[in-house]
Amino acid sequence: MVNLASYTSGVGHPVIYIHGFCENKAIWTDFIQLLPQNYQHIAVDLPGFGGSYENKNYNSVEMMAEEVFKFILNEGLSKPLFVCHSLGGYVALALAESHPEIFNGLCLFHSTAYADSEDKKRTRDKTADFINKKGVDTFLENFVPGMFFKGRREMLAFEIEHVRKITAHTSTEVASAVTLAMRDRPDRTNVLESAKYPITFISGKDDELLNLEDNKAQFFLPKQATINLLSETGHMGLFEWPDKTALMVERFLKLI
């Protein structure tokens, strides 16, 4: 049995796409089509999400990272590149800490190597409690729009609804458990500092989930870093500015 569900497009050097919290591989479907198809684009469902709903290894970021590692071994993928949104970046950084030799490059798409602050940890506790009491559907009503820049939410109503439909497949149990897994992840700035491969950052200047001022110092830690800052952008650049962010990812792919 395959440990993680996946979607593949194109043929060439492997690029693994890892989705964010309450998402699944479907967030990448349209985005991947904007990229050159002379790469093997592989979007995976993390444990508990999407088609990987039977995989129960979602109680820590490290457990999820090991499932991605098993997937890479099972598929015989050599030195993949990684493009990772939010939670996906946390998973990729855990994987890079335990298995740095498999990496050819890492794109952190609205993500960070820093651990949660104490305030953020308390917010995670409240979020998990809310999800357990009210259910994931009620949580997503405000969470999904909040990922988009507030000044363009009306314009992006179709995209917001599309993301809402994708996230609606997440179970309450998984959403609560992964909230606490994100809370408990350690600082992994050491991974950025020791990376022997290119790292690209894509960040929204108006991201309400991942404040730019709190996270921008990480941009200067890797030896090989490319920094992309998006104006009028929240936490969902791949939907807020798909063509623009696809060009950023394409430039990242061509670094190898």
C-alpha positions as CSV (number, residue, x, y, z in Angstrom):
1,M,0.0,0.0,0.0
2,V,1.3,3.5,-0.9
3,N,1.9,5.5,2.3
4,L,1.0,8.9,0.7
5,A,-1.5,9.7,-2.0
6,S,0.1,11.8,-4.8
7,Y,-0.5,13.5,-8.2
8,T,2.1,13.7,-10.9
9,S,2.5,15.9,-14.0
10,G,5.4,16.3,-16.4
11,V,8.6,14.3,-16.9
12,G,12.1,15.2,-15.7
13,H,13.8,16.0,-12.5
14,P,11.5,15.4,-9.5
15,V,9.9,18.4,-7.7
16,I,7.8,17.5,-4.6
17,Y,5.0,19.9,-3.6
18,I,3.8,19.8,0.0
19,H,0.6,21.5,1.0
20,G,-0.3,23.6,4.1
21,F,-2.6,23.2,7.0
22,C,-6.1,21.8,6.2
23,E,-5.2,21.6,2.6
24,N,-4.3,18.7,0.3
25,K,-2.5,18.1,-3.0
26,A,-5.4,19.7,-4.9
27,I,-4.1,23.2,-4.1
28,W,-1.2,22.6,-6.5
29,T,-3.2,21.1,-9.5
30,D,-3.8,24.4,-11.4
31,F,-0.5,26.0,-10.2
32,I,1.6,23.1,-11.6
33,Q,0.1,23.6,-15.0
34,L,1.7,27.1,-15.1
35,L,5.2,25.6,-14.7
36,P,7.4,24.0,-17.4
37,Q,6.5,20.3,-17.8
38,N,10.1,19.2,-18.3
39,Y,10.1,18.5,-14.6
40,Q,8.3,15.6,-12.8
41,H,5.9,17.6,-10.6
42,I,4.7,15.5,-7.7
43,A,2.1,16.8,-5.2
44,V,1.6,14.7,-2.1
45,D,-1.1,14.5,0.5
46,L,0.4,14.6,4.0
47,P,-0.8,12.0,6.5
48,G,-4.5,12.4,7.4
49,F,-5.2,14.8,4.5
50,G,-6.8,14.2,1.2
51,G,-6.2,10.7,-0.2
52,S,-3.8,10.0,2.7
53,Y,-6.7,10.0,5.2
54,E,-5.9,6.4,6.3
55,N,-2.3,7.3,7.3
56,K,-2.4,8.1,11.0
57,N,1.2,9.5,11.3
58,Y,0.1,13.1,11.7
59,N,0.7,13.8,15.4
60,S,4.0,15.5,14.9
61,V,5.8,17.4,12.1
62,E,8.6,14.8,12.4
63,M,6.3,11.9,11.8
64,M,4.9,13.5,8.7
65,A,8.4,14.2,7.5
66,E,9.3,10.5,7.8
67,E,6.2,9.6,5.8
68,V,7.5,11.9,3.0
69,F,10.9,10.3,3.2
70,K,9.3,6.8,2.9
71,F,7.4,8.1,-0.2
72,I,10.6,9.3,-1.8
73,L,12.3,6.0,-1.2
74,N,9.2,4.0,-2.4
75,E,9.1,6.1,-5.6
76,G,12.8,5.9,-6.2
77,L,13.1,9.7,-6.5
78,S,16.7,11.1,-6.6
79,K,17.6,14.5,-5.1
80,P,14.2,16.1,-5.5
81,L,13.5,19.8,-5.2
82,F,10.8,20.8,-2.7
83,V,8.1,23.5,-3.0
84,C,6.3,23.8,0.3
85,H,3.4,25.9,1.5
86,S,3.1,26.9,5.2
87,L,2.8,23.6,7.2
88,G,4.5,21.9,4.2
89,G,7.6,24.0,4.9
90,Y,7.6,22.9,8.5
91,V,7.5,19.3,7.3
92,A,10.2,19.8,4.7
93,L,12.5,21.5,7.3
94,A,12.1,18.5,9.6
95,L,12.9,16.2,6.7
96,A,16.0,18.3,5.8
97,E,17.2,18.1,9.3
98,S,17.0,14.3,9.4
99,H,17.9,13.6,5.7
100,P,19.8,16.6,4.3
101,E,21.5,14.4,1.7
102,I,18.3,14.0,-0.4
103,F,17.7,17.7,-1.0
104,N,18.5,19.6,-4.2
105,G,16.7,22.8,-3.3
106,L,13.9,24.1,-1.0
107,C,11.3,26.8,-1.7
108,L,9.5,28.0,1.4
109,F,6.2,29.4,0.2
110,H,4.7,31.4,3.1
111,S,6.6,29.4,5.7
112,T,9.2,29.7,8.3
113,A,12.0,27.9,10.1
114,Y,11.2,29.6,13.4
115,A,9.3,27.9,16.2
116,D,6.1,29.4,17.4
117,S,6.3,32.2,20.0
118,E,4.7,31.7,23.3
119,D,1.8,33.9,22.2
120,K,1.4,31.8,19.0
121,K,1.5,28.6,21.1
122,R,-1.4,29.9,23.2
123,T,-3.3,30.7,20.0
124,R,-2.7,27.2,18.7
125,D,-4.2,25.8,22.0
126,K,-7.2,28.0,21.5
127,T,-7.6,26.9,17.9
128,A,-7.4,23.2,18.7
129,D,-10.0,23.7,21.5
130,F,-12.3,25.6,19.1
131,I,-12.0,22.9,16.4
132,N,-12.7,20.1,19.0
133,K,-15.8,22.0,20.3
134,K,-17.2,23.6,17.1
135,G,-15.9,21.3,14.4
136,V,-13.5,22.0,11.5
137,D,-16.2,23.3,9.2
138,T,-17.0,26.2,11.6
139,F,-13.3,26.9,12.0
140,L,-12.7,27.1,8.2
141,E,-15.5,29.7,7.7
142,N,-13.1,32.4,9.0
143,F,-9.8,30.7,8.6
144,V,-9.9,30.4,4.8
145,P,-10.8,34.0,4.0
146,G,-8.2,35.1,6.6
147,M,-5.4,33.5,4.5
148,F,-6.1,36.0,1.7
149,F,-5.1,39.7,1.7
150,K,-8.1,41.6,3.1
151,G,-8.0,44.3,0.4
152,R,-8.6,41.8,-2.4
153,R,-10.9,39.3,-0.8
154,E,-14.0,40.5,-2.7
155,M,-12.0,40.2,-6.0
156,L,-10.7,36.8,-5.1
157,A,-14.1,35.4,-4.0
158,F,-13.9,32.5,-6.5
159,E,-10.4,31.5,-5.3
160,I,-11.5,31.7,-1.7
161,E,-14.4,29.4,-2.3
162,H,-12.2,27.0,-4.3
163,V,-9.8,26.8,-1.3
164,R,-12.7,26.4,1.1
165,K,-13.9,23.4,-0.9
166,I,-10.5,21.8,-0.8
167,T,-10.1,22.4,3.0
168,A,-13.6,21.0,3.7
169,H,-12.2,17.5,3.2
170,T,-10.2,17.8,6.5
171,S,-11.5,15.9,9.5
172,T,-11.8,17.5,12.9
173,E,-9.5,15.0,14.5
174,V,-6.7,15.7,12.0
175,A,-7.1,19.5,12.1
176,S,-6.9,19.5,15.9
177,A,-3.9,17.1,16.1
178,V,-1.9,18.9,13.4
179,T,-2.6,22.3,15.1
180,L,-0.8,20.9,18.2
181,A,1.9,19.4,16.0
182,M,2.7,22.8,14.6
183,R,2.7,24.3,18.1
184,D,5.3,21.8,19.2
185,R,7.7,22.0,16.3
186,P,11.2,23.3,17.3
187,D,13.2,26.1,15.8
188,R,14.9,24.9,12.6
189,T,17.0,27.9,11.6
190,N,20.0,25.6,11.8
191,V,18.7,23.8,8.7
192,L,18.8,27.1,6.8
193,E,22.2,27.9,8.0
194,S,23.7,24.5,7.1
195,A,21.9,24.0,3.8
196,K,24.2,23.1,0.9
197,Y,21.5,23.7,-1.7
198,P,19.5,26.8,-2.8
199,I,16.7,28.1,-0.7
200,T,14.0,30.4,-2.1
201,F,11.5,32.3,0.0
202,I,8.1,33.6,-1.2
203,S,6.4,35.8,1.4
204,G,3.4,38.0,1.5
205,K,3.8,41.5,2.9
206,D,0.3,41.4,4.3
207,D,0.3,37.8,5.6
208,E,-1.8,37.8,8.8
209,L,-0.8,34.2,9.6
210,L,2.9,34.6,9.2
211,N,4.0,38.2,10.0
212,L,6.7,39.3,7.7
213,E,8.5,41.5,10.3
214,D,8.7,38.5,12.7
215,N,10.1,36.2,10.1
216,K,12.3,38.1,7.6
217,A,15.6,37.6,9.5
218,Q,15.5,34.0,8.3
219,F,16.0,35.2,4.7
220,F,19.7,36.0,5.5
221,L,20.6,32.6,7.1
222,P,21.2,30.4,4.1
223,K,24.4,30.6,2.0
224,Q,22.3,30.5,-1.2
225,A,19.0,32.4,-0.8
226,T,16.5,34.1,-3.1
227,I,13.9,36.4,-1.6
228,N,10.6,37.2,-3.2
229,L,8.2,39.6,-1.4
230,L,4.7,40.1,-2.6
231,S,2.7,43.3,-2.1
232,E,-1.1,43.1,-1.4
233,T,-0.6,39.4,-0.6
234,G,-1.6,37.3,2.4
235,H,-0.8,33.6,3.0
236,M,-2.0,32.2,-0.4
237,G,0.2,33.7,-3.1
238,L,-0.3,30.8,-5.4
239,F,-4.0,31.7,-5.6
240,E,-3.7,35.5,-5.0
241,W,-1.1,35.9,-7.8
242,P,-0.7,32.6,-9.6
243,D,1.2,33.8,-12.7
244,K,3.6,35.9,-10.7
245,T,4.3,33.2,-8.1
246,A,4.7,30.5,-10.8
247,L,7.5,32.6,-12.4
248,M,9.1,32.8,-8.9
249,V,8.9,29.0,-8.6
250,E,10.2,28.5,-12.2
251,R,13.2,30.6,-11.4
252,F,13.8,28.5,-8.3
253,L,13.6,25.3,-10.4
254,K,16.2,26.7,-12.9
255,L,18.7,27.2,-10.1
256,I,19.6,23.5,-10.2
